[in-house]
Amino acid sequence: NYRNEEVADKPANFNVTLNGIYEVITPELTDEWVKEHSEESKTVEEYKEEIRKRLQENSELQVKSTLESNALMAMLDETEVKKLPEDQVDAEYQTTEDTYKRLAEGYGLEFEEFLSTYMKQTVEEFEKEARESAETIVKANLACSLLAKEKKLEPSESEYEKLIEEYAKEAGSDDVEAFKERVGEDLLRKAILQRKVAEYLVDKCVQVEQADSEE
């Protein structure tokens, strides 16, 4: 079932050149190794504590991110939109479609062939899913914008710029303006506003255990 029909289902011979064989050797954890490889620790015990602290911080960030996402979804479940702005839905849909068409182009495939091969979808299924996703995104943007306005959560211009700089740094980009251009400043601002709203919701929410039943 190889995508190139001319060679699909046919035997293929490959000539392989072995350039080398390598063995990974794990060094002994000593104070000397720690001094050479850590900027914070000098001893093995300090290094273990450094790693433990780093793992704990990562775990807390993951929990916080999950809670923020769940709080946002809970808010959206309680949000009724009488009419979505079609132009915004169309724009979000087009962004998604353009992204996947570029992926298909990168694989050297027609869009329909890319969807069937890698997404296991028909064009109609993709369009339906992408349209629903676009509607959810627009709904979230509208709800967050309204709540931010009501609760005065919107960041100032200086806060926006500071957070965009943080996003650029996290993405490994030293050029903030180039990062803005690549990602899109409008998209970054929406993400920042959504983050502010999510933090507010987490601060105000009451956490309960998820029940197994509908009740």
N, C-alpha and C positions, 0 to 999 in steps of 0.2 A: 504493500500500500504506500510505497514511497511517492512523494508528491510529483516527482518528475516521471511522467508516464513512459518515457522512452527507455528508462532503466528499471522501472518498477517490475518486480517479480523475476528479475534476471540475476544470475550469479555475478559477483564482483570480486576482483582480485586487488588486494591492497599490498603495496610494498612498504614495510615499516622499518625505519632506521632507529635503532636504540642508541641514544646519545649518552646515556649514563644511568647508573643505578645509585639511588641516594637513600641514606638511612637517617631518620630523624632521631636525634639523641637528646633526651630531656636532661638538662644540667641539674646537678645537685643544688638544692636550695640552701645557700649559705649566706652569711652576713656579707661576704665579699661580692657575691652575685647580686644581692639586694642593693648594695651601694652603687653598683655599676648600672643597674636597670631601673631604679626607682628614684624619683626626684623628691619624694616625701620621707621615705623610710631608710633607716640605717641598719636595722637588724631584721632577722627572720620574723621575730614576734611582731615588730612594728609593721612589717610588710603584710603579714597575715591579717592584722587589724585593719590595715589600709584596704585590702581586698574585701574583707567582710563589710566594711563601711560602704564601699563602692557598690557591692551587691545589694545591700540593704537600700541604698538610695535608688538604684535602678528598679528594685521591687516596688518601692513606694511610688515612684513615678508611673509604673505600669498600673498600679492599683488606682492612682489618682486619675489617670487617663481613662481607664475603664469606667470609673464612677462618673466622670464628666460626660462620657459618651452615653451612659445609661440615663443620666439626668436629662440630657438633651432629648433623647428619644422619648422619655416619659412626658416631657413638655409637649413634644410634637404630637404624641398620642392624644393629648388633651386640647390640641389646637384645631380649631375649625376654620378653614379657608373657604369663603363663599365663592371666590373666583380668582384663579391664578393669572398673573399677567403673562399672556401667551408669548410675548416677545422675549421675556426673560427665560421662559421654559425652552423656547426655540434656540436661544443662544447657548444655554447649558447643554442641550441635546447636541448642537452642532460641535461644541467643544469635545464632547465624548466621541462623536463619530469621527471627527478629524484626527483625534489621537489614535484610534484603532486603524484608521486608513493609513496613517503614517507607519504604524507597526506592520501592517500588511505589505506596504511598499518595501520596508526594510527586509522582509522575508522574501521579497521578490514574487509575491503572490497577488492575485486579484482579491479584492475585498471579500467577495462571497466565498472564495476558496479558503482564505485565511480563517474566516469565521467557522466554516465546517470542519477544518483540520485542527485548529488550536482552541476554538471556543466551543466546539460541538453545538453550534447554533446555526439556524437559518437566518437570512437577512431579516425576515419578518420578526423572528424571536428577538434578535438583537435590537431592532427598532423599538419593539414593545418594552423591553427591559430598560433600554437607554432613556426612553421617554418617561417611564415611571421614576427612574433615578433622577432625571432632570427636574421633575415635579417635586420630588422630596427635597432636593437641594434648594429650589426656589422657596418652598414652604419654610424650610429651616432659616434661610436668609431673612425672609419677611418676619418670622416670629422673633428671631434674635434682634433684628433691627427695632421692632416695636418694643420688646422688653427692655432693650438697652436705652431707648428713649424714655420710657416710663420710669425706669429706675436710675436714670442718669449714669449709665455704665460706660458710655462711649469714651474711649481714650482721647486725650488731647493729641494734637499734631506731634508734639515732642515724644509722647508715649508711643504713638504709632511708629515713628522713626526709630526709636530705641528698640522696639520689639521686632521690627523688620531687620534691623542690624543683627539681633540675636538669631533670627531665623536664618539669615545669610551665613552667619558663623557656624550654626549647627549643620548647614548644608555644605560646609567647607569652602564657602566663597568669601574672598577678601574684598571683592568689588561689589558693594551694596547696590549701586545703580545698575550694574550688569545683571545682578540677581533679580532686581525688580523687573527689569525688562524681560528676562527669561521666564520668570514665573507669572508675572502680571501683578502690578501694584493693586489693582482692584480686588483680585483674588486674595492677596495677602491681607488686605484690610478686612475683607469678609471673614477670613480665618481668625484674625486677631479679635474681631468683635465677637465671633462665636465663642472663642476661648474665654473672653471676659464674661459672657453670659453663662457659659458652662460653670465657671468658677463661682459665680453668684448662686446658681442653682444648687451646686454641691454644698455651699455654705448654708443655704436655707432648707435643703431637703431633709426628709426623715427617712433614714434607711430601714428597710424591713427585709426579712428573709423571703425569698421567692417561694411561693406555695407550689406544691406539685399539681394541685387541681385548679380548675378555673376559678373557684372561690378564693 
